[in-house]
Amino acid sequence: MNRRHAGQEWDAYLAGFHEKRPGITERLLSRSLDARGATPYDWVAGALSDSGPVVDVACGSAPLWNPRLAGRYLGVDLSSAELDLARQRGAHRLTRGSAEVLPVETGTAATVVCSMALMVLPDLPAALGETRRVLRPGGRFVAIVPTIPRRLDDLVFGAGLVRAARGPLSYRNDPLLRRPRRLFAEQGLTITEDTRRTYRFDLSADGAADAAASFYLRGPQSARESEVAHYLSRASRRGRTMPIPIRRILARLN
Ligand SMILES: C[S@@+](CC[C@H](N)C(=O)[O-])C[C@H]1O[C@@H](n2cnc3c(N)ncnc32)[C@H](O)[C@@H]1O
């Protein structure tokens, strides 16, 4: 399969996935906790500017929206089902649009944030270029993406998950995000922080099914998903939680 065809396949897959299960990422991450009970969204929120417009790129169901941001928040996403959910929670400035062509004036945003989407955007360099365009001087970029765990037992858990999924759980932009400094610099952004934390997701009750439903399992999704759910239920019965390793990247304008 050539690159263009593979890209189109990813785009169609993502669109279908989010129309069918809006809010699924939020269902996973809002119940993924660190030792102090904080979620990855709290980690992102901690890096947002205290004032000025915030553009939430690929906002999904807008888990980052909160009433304190009212008046200075804009959420942009391609999925109308995700945006409907975002609207239901009270986020009102929402636009259907793409990360690669942001409906935002040049040099106006204090913060551009992108939670759990850089790894799947169809044109990551273009999205970073847009981020640079809309940021105002002194503005910041905040992103989180999934990463691989550090602890040996979590790596073993992850290897079991890949076996159950009968294929890798990888994303189209993994190669670009492996060493992102140069890519960011080419788009006018300097990385100021690149750190990792592992959160834990409770697999009991409906946790295993929710977690299995949150993975981008391309190909025969339903067969792969039931194998993954089965693996996670077994892990839950052994008292395991699922590691959710997250990487936070902060950048500023050059
Ligand atoms: C894993 S979800 C993350 C949603 C939300 N930011 C969160 O953290 O819960 C990825 C989101 O990216 C959106 N998306 C994918 N490609 C996009 C693009 N090119 N432009 C805008 N949104 C996109 C999807 O519709 C989906 O809502």
The ligand as an SDF file (V2000), in Angstrom:
LIG
                    3D

 27 29  0  0  0  0  0  0  0  0999 V2000
   -8.0150   10.6160   20.6830 C   0  0  0  0  0  0  0  0  0  0  0  0
   -9.1690   11.8800   20.3480 S   0  0  0  0  0  0  0  0  0  0  0  0
   -8.7360   13.1430   21.5230 C   0  0  0  0  0  0  0  0  0  0  0  0
   -9.8790   14.0290   21.8820 C   0  0  0  0  0  0  0  0  0  0  0  0
   -9.6350   15.0180   23.0290 C   0  0  0  0  0  0  0  0  0  0  0  0
   -8.6550   16.0130   22.6590 N   0  0  0  0  0  0  0  0  0  0  0  0
   -9.2400   14.2870   24.2840 C   0  0  0  0  0  0  0  0  0  0  0  0
   -8.0870   14.4190   24.7370 O   0  0  0  0  0  0  0  0  0  0  0  0
  -10.0890   13.5750   24.8450 O   0  0  0  0  0  0  0  0  0  0  0  0
   -8.5670   12.5320   18.8220 C   0  0  0  0  0  0  0  0  0  0  0  0
   -9.4620   13.6190   18.2220 C   0  0  0  0  0  0  0  0  0  0  0  0
   -8.7940   14.1580   17.0850 O   0  0  0  0  0  0  0  0  0  0  0  0
   -9.7750   14.5230   16.1260 C   0  0  0  0  0  0  0  0  0  0  0  0
   -9.0710   14.7020   14.8570 N   0  0  0  0  0  0  0  0  0  0  0  0
   -8.4240   13.7730   14.1180 C   0  0  0  0  0  0  0  0  0  0  0  0
   -7.8340   14.3480   13.0490 N   0  0  0  0  0  0  0  0  0  0  0  0
   -8.0970   15.6730   13.1170 C   0  0  0  0  0  0  0  0  0  0  0  0
   -7.7380   16.8060   12.3130 C   0  0  0  0  0  0  0  0  0  0  0  0
   -6.9870   16.6720   11.2260 N   0  0  0  0  0  0  0  0  0  0  0  0
   -8.1740   18.0220   12.6750 N   0  0  0  0  0  0  0  0  0  0  0  0
   -8.9680   18.1710   13.7820 C   0  0  0  0  0  0  0  0  0  0  0  0
   -9.3280   17.1380   14.5860 N   0  0  0  0  0  0  0  0  0  0  0  0
   -8.8960   15.9100   14.2660 C   0  0  0  0  0  0  0  0  0  0  0  0
  -10.7700   13.3800   16.2030 C   0  0  0  0  0  0  0  0  0  0  0  0
  -12.0180   13.7100   15.6330 O   0  0  0  0  0  0  0  0  0  0  0  0
  -10.8130   13.1420   17.7180 C   0  0  0  0  0  0  0  0  0  0  0  0
  -11.8350   13.9110   18.3140 O   0  0  0  0  0  0  0  0  0  0  0  0
  1  2  1  0
  2  3  1  0
  2 10  1  0
  3  4  1  0
  4  5  1  0
  5  6  1  0
  5  7  1  0
  7  8  2  0
  7  9  1  0
 10 11  1  0
 11 12  1  0
 11 26  1  0
 12 13  1  0
 13 14  1  0
 13 24  1  0
 14 15  1  0
 14 23  1  0
 15 16  2  0
 16 17  1  0
 17 18  1  0
 17 23  2  0
 18 19  1  0
 18 20  2  0
 20 21  1  0
 21 22  2  0
 22 23  1  0
 24 25  1  0
 24 26  1  0
 26 27  1  0
M  CHG  2   2   1   9  -1
M  END
$$$$
